[in-house]
Every structure is written in structure tokens, then in C-alpha cells.
Amino acid sequence: MSYLIAIDHGNYATKTMNFNFTSGLITLASKNTIYNTDMIEYKNQIWAISNERIRYMRDKTQDDRFFILTLFSIAKELQFMNVDSPLEAIDLAVGLPPEHYATLKNKFKEYFQRGKVNFVYNNRPMTIMIQQVLVYPQAYAAVAARAESLVNYPRVFIVDIGGYTTDVLLIRNGVPDLQFCHTLEDGVITMYNPIIHRVNAKHNLLIDEDHINAILQGKTTHLPDDVIGSVMDSVELHGNDIINKLRELKVDLRSNPVIFVGGGSLLFKNQFGKSNLITHAKFEENSRANAIGYHIFGCQQIKKMLGHEPLNASQHIESGGAIGENF
């Protein structure tokens, strides 16, 4: 028996069933640090989570950094479940953008398939045995909890706005059409720098991503009204650019319903809700929806393969309940 750990390796953030943290890492010279942060020691290097994100990589298997983020994810989830034994068998459920799924699936699977792995998490030695690595298309996974309701619709688009990419997938009668899937390098991270430069040039004021997110989330920023207005105008331009690029791909959101997923989509919720280019939209409020979907799919697949469910198979029932209403 094993534990199934589902992980969404986003460019902006890494998400599990229960955690969401920045996809950024730094190496430390020693464990004697003044910072109160989680640390992993792996292959004689000490790693900590950083707010400085890893630069966008279409292929995340180029080095060990996304594997280190995976070790953090596994350790956090095992700690959350109060699992504390010298050796744990682990199955991984992970995902790729639909357009990259066919070409990178096997490479992504092999990247994680490392068998027995020894590491130290917050001074606690851990040994895991990575067994099954299951890879699924993201975006579709984010609507796994409402998949049955999509059977009644001949066409539904899933638009997943993430850090560096926006993925669009067509669902036909509840089944993903992997022949119609596209990835645009137009996520929210590509929006930040132009806004920051524009505000600096126009208002002689330095802002950062946190300011932009706070404005979009309706939080207090103490920024002048004209600066807030400039940010909102720029965000509207970026959102319209995404919709127009989708239209160029023959994704018409006036004649087809759409489900927006991913943390980035929530930043455009007010704008897209008022757009005359979108007539019937739902928004998945849970930014961890892809990870929850991977867990649902993984439990189903392991039960078919092995005849039993993972030890934490029931976990997605509680977490899955947080996913939004049926379409």
C-alpha cells in the first residue's frame, strides 16, 4: 500500500491537495540560517522555498529544481497526514499542459521515477520509495469533480490561466478532445513587468506584483487612485488580449460555455464577467483544483491497476468538496 501525492507544478506556484507555495528555490550555505523557513537537504545541498520564482521552462525536467519542489510537496503532505515512519511508498499524480501532454508525458514520468530517495526535511531524515508516476492533462483535471455534469454539454471550453501560460482545452460531451488544445505563453506573470514599467514611466512610482494582485483582489494598497486606475487599465488590456488570441484559435466564448480555472483566472474574474465576448462562464475558485483532480484520477487508475485504492484515497472527497458548483 502507498500514499498518493498529487502535485500541480505551476510556473507561479506549486500546489498539492492541501498546500500552495511559490515555485522558487534558493540554496543555503548551511542549516544555521536566521530565516524561519522549511528546508530540504538532498544530495549534499540545502534548499529552501524562495519568493523568486524559477524562470519559465517549457520542459521542467531540465534540472533537479522541480524534483526538489516535489520533495517539499511530499514532505508537507505526509506531515499534514501525520505520517511518520522511516520508509514510505509514494505514488505521484502530476500533470502537463494539454498541448504538451503527448510529447512530454513519458519524459515527465521518467523524471520523477527515481525509486528510493533519501532526503532530510527540517532536520528529519526521510526515505521514500516512488512507485507509480501518473501523468494527466491539466485544465481537464481542474474540473474532475464536476466531470459528470459536463456530459450533458456538446462543447465546453476549459481555459486555465496560470503563471506563464494560458491553456485551452475543448470538452466534447464530457470527454477531453486532445486534438483541440492550445497553450499560449500569456499567463499573469507576462502581465506584471509591462504594468510595473508603465506605472514607473507614467507616475514615477515603483510597484511590484504584490501591489497588482492586491488591487485586483480589492485589498488595501494605499496607492493613489490614478495609479490604481493605470493598473486596472493595463490588466483589462491583457485580459482582452487573452480573449482575442483565443478567438484567433477559433475559441468563441459567445457561442460556447467556458470554465475558467487556475489562480490567474481569478484575477480577471470581474473583467471577464462583464465582457460582451463571453456569454456563459463559470470560475473555479479553488487554485488547487488541478492537484485535486490529479488525485481523483490517480485513485481511480490505481484501483483499476492494483485492485485497491491508495491509503489516502478518501482525502480528495473532503478537498474536492471545495471545488465550485456544477456547470
Phi and psi in degrees as a GROMACS rama.xvg file:
@    title "Ramachandran Plot"
@    xaxis  label "Phi"
@    yaxis  label "Psi"
@TYPE xy
-144.336  167.837  SER-2
-99.5866  137.724  TYR-3
-97.5179  119.799  LEU-4
-110.811  118.201  ILE-5
-100.809  131.703  ALA-6
-136.503  131.024  ILE-7
-104.356  105.136  ASP-8
-84.728  77.2411  HIS-9
-78.1632  157.416  GLY-10
-71.5752  -29.6075  ASN-11
-90.8873  -43.8376  TYR-12
-147.216  152.229  ALA-13
-98.9302  128.329  THR-14
-121.383  140.314  LYS-15
-120.941  -170.56  THR-16
-59.6577  -33.9106  MET-17
-126.085  -1.79521  ASN-18
-135.57  156.031  PHE-19
-146.069  115.169  ASN-20
-142.714  158.017  PHE-21
-60.865  138.531  THR-22
-81.9771  65.9729  SER-23
-142.214  144.285  GLY-24
-137.199  148.446  LEU-25
-131.312  154.07  ILE-26
-99.4984  142.176  THR-27
-110.834  147.452  LEU-28
-71.6164  -30.1965  ALA-29
-158.27  171.628  SER-30
-76.7186  -14.4067  LYS-31
-82.4979  76.8817  ASN-32
-114.265  150.841  THR-33
-79.8041  -12.2792  ILE-34
-84.9913  135.797  TYR-35
-87.8064  89.5761  ASN-36
-142.529  154.861  THR-37
-69.0742  142.257  ASP-38
-134.589  146.91  MET-39
-127.261  133.541  ILE-40
-107.314  120.81  GLU-41
-143.788  124.462  TYR-42
52.7326  48.0087  LYS-43
65.9628  19.1207  ASN-44
-122.769  145.73  GLN-45
-108.365  126.862  ILE-46
-119.813  147.037  TRP-47
-137.625  154.752  ALA-48
-71.1051  136.864  ILE-49
-124.317  151.392  SER-50
-77.1853  -9.91781  ASN-51
-84.9645  103.341  GLU-52
-66.1689  150.969  ARG-53
-64.7933  136.159  ILE-54
-60.7825  148.42  ARG-55
-55.9446  129.72  TYR-56
-129.604  121.447  MET-57
-61.4785  -40.4056  ARG-58
-106.434  105.982  ASP-59
-81.0497  4.90122  LYS-60
-94.8895  10.9168  THR-61
-68.1282  -28.37  GLN-62
-148.56  -171.145  ASP-63
-85.1066  -2.42866  ASP-64
-64.2065  -40.5334  ARG-65
-74.2724  -20.2621  PHE-66
-73.2088  -37.083  PHE-67
-62.8792  -42.8283  ILE-68
-60.2093  -33.6238  LEU-69
-66.7554  -40.3446  THR-70
-63.4867  -40.7105  LEU-71
-59.2947  -43.7885  PHE-72
-61.9421  -45.9763  SER-73
-62.6938  -47.0798  ILE-74
-61.8804  -43.4185  ALA-75
-63.568  -42.9897  LYS-76
-67.9001  -41.9564  GLU-77
-63.6792  -40.108  LEU-78
-64.6785  -40.0858  GLN-79
-60.9104  -36.1979  PHE-80
-87.6056  4.89362  MET-81
58.6423  36.558  ASN-82
-91.4972  121.65  VAL-83
-144.802  86.8004  ASP-84
-140.23  160.316  SER-85
-66.3946  -24.3367  PRO-86
-142.474  128.513  LEU-87
-126.082  134.972  GLU-88
-84.2765  130.671  ALA-89
-126.437  133.277  ILE-90
-107.341  140.586  ASP-91
-110.888  137.234  LEU-92
-119.353  116.556  ALA-93
-132.201  177.638  VAL-94
-148.181  164.962  GLY-95
-134.925  155.566  LEU-96
-56.2712  141.35  PRO-97
-53.2248  -38.6737  PRO-98
-69.4483  -26.6292  GLU-99
-94.931  -5.71152  HIS-100
-59.1833  -50.162  TYR-101
-64.9608  -39.6455  ALA-102
-82.4851  -29.1611  THR-103
-109.411  -4.1036  LEU-104
-55.9624  -52.9527  LYS-105
-65.9293  -40.1203  ASN-106
-64.9916  -40.3093  LYS-107
-65.3572  -41.0113  PHE-108
-62.734  -46.4819  LYS-109
-65.5691  -31.3701  GLU-110
-59.5604  -39.2834  TYR-111
-90.9764  -17.5579  PHE-112
-78.252  79.7956  GLN-113
-113.525  6.73055  ARG-114
64.8285  -129.033  GLY-115
-79.6938  126.598  LYS-116
-128.387  128.249  VAL-117
-108.197  133.438  ASN-118
-156.307  170.797  PHE-119
-121.597  123.793  VAL-120
-114.647  114.672  TYR-121
49.9263  50.5732  ASN-122
68.3878  10.4273  ASN-123
-108.478  112.908  ARG-124
-63.3603  135.128  PRO-125
-133.593  143.28  MET-126
-130.479  125.942  THR-127
-123.335  154.004  ILE-128
-118.886  106.519  MET-129
-80.7616  118.635  ILE-130
-102.506  -91.8711  GLN-131
-79.8455  138.505  GLN-132
-121.371  114.046  VAL-133
-110.609  128.432  LEU-134
-117.709  130.531  VAL-135
-128.9  159.57  TYR-136
-74.1637  127.405  PRO-137
-72.2715  172.815  GLN-138
79.9508  -60.0828  ALA-139
-64.1475  -38.4573  TYR-140
-59.6905  -33.0411  ALA-141
-66.4444  -18.0167  ALA-142
-112.416  18.4228  VAL-143
-57.6736  -37.749  ALA-144
-70.0208  -16.5287  ALA-145
-118.65  17.7237  ARG-146
-57.4861  -38.1908  ALA-147
-61.775  -35.248  GLU-148
-71.4806  -20.5735  SER-149
-78.3808  -13.8197  LEU-150
-60.1385  -28.2134  VAL-151
-80.2712  -2.62681  ASN-152
-113.592  126.855  TYR-153
-64.0358  -34.3737  PRO-154
-145.612  127.525  ARG-155
-138.493  132.2  VAL-156
-94.2721  137.306  PHE-157
-106.28  122.238  ILE-158
-117.161  115.155  VAL-159
-107.911  105.68  ASP-160
-96.8745  112.533  ILE-161
-112.726  -149.67  GLY-162
-70.4779  -68.1816  GLY-163
-100.049  -15.4314  TYR-164
-127.813  155.871  THR-165
-121.03  119.481  THR-166
-105.993  139.308  ASP-167
-126.831  133.85  VAL-168
-135.129  137.938  LEU-169
-95.3632  130.426  LEU-170
-108.027  121.7  ILE-171
-109.179  114.005  ARG-172
49.9899  41.9136  ASN-173
86.5623  -2.53271  GLY-174
-112.732  129.153  VAL-175
-67.6753  135.754  PRO-176
-100.399  94.4556  ASP-177
-73.4833  -3.77897  LEU-178
-80.7856  -16.8764  GLN-179
-122.39  83.6261  PHE-180
-148.348  141.516  CYS-181
-140.843  150.481  HIS-182
-123.834  121.547  THR-183
-103.725  136.579  LEU-184
-85.3804  69.5459  GLU-185
-143.521  47.3271  ASP-186
-84.2175  -167.621  GLY-187
-74.4084  -27.5555  VAL-188
-64.4893  -35.1493  ILE-189
-69.2643  -12.7887  THR-190
-87.3932  -29.9948  MET-191
-64.1313  -53.0872  TYR-192
-59.8597  -44.7375  ASN-193
-59.385  -37.6664  PRO-194
-66.9325  -44.6615  ILE-195
-60.2156  -44.3354  ILE-196
-66.6888  -38.5406  HIS-197
-66.271  -43.0622  ARG-198
-65.8403  -39.2879  VAL-199
-64.8143  -42.3172  ASN-200
-70.6704  -39.4936  ALA-201
-83.8851  -35.7597  LYS-202
-117.856  -1.18925  HIS-203
53.8239  45.8119  ASN-204
-136.657  134.765  LEU-205
-94.7458  122.238  LEU-206
-124.378  170.919  ILE-207
-134.848  -173.771  ASP-208
-60.2913  -35.6183  GLU-209
-62.6499  -38.8378  ASP-210
-62.519  -45.0633  HIS-211
-62.8911  -46.5388  ILE-212
-61.8012  -40.9857  ASN-213
-62.7051  -41.1978  ALA-214
-61.4873  -46.1145  ILE-215
-68.6838  -27.0185  LEU-216
-92.1131  3.1331  GLN-217
74.385  22.6242  GLY-218
-88.6448  163.599  LYS-219
-73.9785  131.519  THR-220
-123.612  -19.9977  THR-221
64.8359  18.6309  HIS-222
-85.522  150.453  LEU-223
-60.8572  152.68  PRO-224
-60.7048  -36.9079  ASP-225
-68.362  -30.4646  ASP-226
-69.908  -44.4358  VAL-227
-59.6276  -40.4385  ILE-228
-62.791  -41.134  GLY-229
-63.8473  -40.903  SER-230
-62.9783  -46.9311  VAL-231
-62.8715  -39.0699  MET-232
-62.8875  -41.2729  ASP-233
-68.576  -38.768  SER-234
-64.2726  -40.4992  VAL-235
-62.4273  -39.6583  GLU-236
-62.3878  -42.835  LEU-237
-66.6623  -42.2814  HIS-238
-62.4112  -42.6783  GLY-239
-64.3878  -35.3057  ASN-240
-63.4942  -40.3246  ASP-241
-62.3423  -47.3065  ILE-242
-62.7113  -41.0225  ILE-243
-67.1514  -36.8689  ASN-244
-68.6216  -33.2018  LYS-245
-66.4287  -39.704  LEU-246
-63.0917  -35.5675  ARG-247
-63.7059  -25.3306  GLU-248
-89.4311  10.7884  LEU-249
67.29  33.8529  LYS-250
-101.839  95.306  VAL-251
-97.2708  112.075  ASP-252
-91.9819  11.4463  LEU-253
-92.2954  -33.9089  ARG-254
-100.44  -3.82508  SER-255
-135.16  138.808  ASN-256
-68.6971  156.522  PRO-257
-139.411  143.864  VAL-258
-115.162  118.358  ILE-259
-89.2264  128.746  PHE-260
-129.427  171.443  VAL-261
91.6169  147.342  GLY-262
-59.5876  -32.6152  GLY-263
-64.9838  -33.3285  GLY-264
-64.4288  -30.3157  SER-265
-67.4072  -25.5487  LEU-266
-69.9162  -21.0975  LEU-267
-105.312  9.67523  PHE-268
-58.2645  -47.7  LYS-269
-63.8133  -42.672  ASN-270
-65.7579  -48.7166  GLN-271
-67.4155  -31.0062  PHE-272
-65.4344  -22.7845  GLY-273
-102.698  -5.74355  LYS-274
-70.4545  136.692  SER-275
-80.9233  0.697356  ASN-276
-95.4999  -0.350221  LEU-277
-131.948  122.146  ILE-278
-106.305  -28.5924  THR-279
-143.026  99.3249  HIS-280
-127.197  143.844  ALA-281
-120.518  152.369  LYS-282
-123.038  126.865  PHE-283
-80.2403  114.285  GLU-284
-78.4696  -19.7445  GLU-285
-90.6327  114.364  ASN-286
-68.589  -14.0801  SER-287
-96.2829  16.09  ARG-288
-61.7424  -37.148  ALA-289
-62.8131  -44.4437  ASN-290
-62.2604  -41.1712  ALA-291
-62.5794  -41.2707  ILE-292
-64.2321  -41.0859  GLY-293
-59.5577  -38.2957  TYR-294
-66.8567  -41.7368  HIS-295
-61.0703  -50.1719  ILE-296
-63.2283  -40.6483  PHE-297
-63.3922  -42.2377  GLY-298
-60.5275  -43.2092  CYS-299
-64.1508  -42.7587  GLN-300
-70.6369  -40.9081  GLN-301
-64.8704  -38.8324  ILE-302
-63.3141  -38.2737  LYS-303
-67.8251  -39.9754  LYS-304
-75.4789  -43.297  MET-305
-110.38  -12.1822  LEU-306
84.7165  2.40056  GLY-307
-146.316  158.822  HIS-308
-90.4631  161.691  GLU-309
-60.9707  162.752  PRO-310
-60.6189  -31.8161  LEU-311
-106.57  34.9561  ASN-312
-61.3888  -32.3216  ALA-313
-77.5638  -8.29269  SER-314
-63.0823  -35.6864  GLN-315
-70.717  -17.3176  HIS-316
-65.5336  -46.4155  ILE-317
-68.9532  -48.6013  GLU-318
-68.7512  -38.0154  SER-319
-63.6033  -25.7536  GLY-320
-64.0222  -18.7814  GLY-321
-78.1583  -13.2116  ALA-322
-68.917  148.034  ILE-323
-60.4325  175.124  GLY-324
-61.7419  161.329  GLU-325
-62.4932  151.906  ASN-326
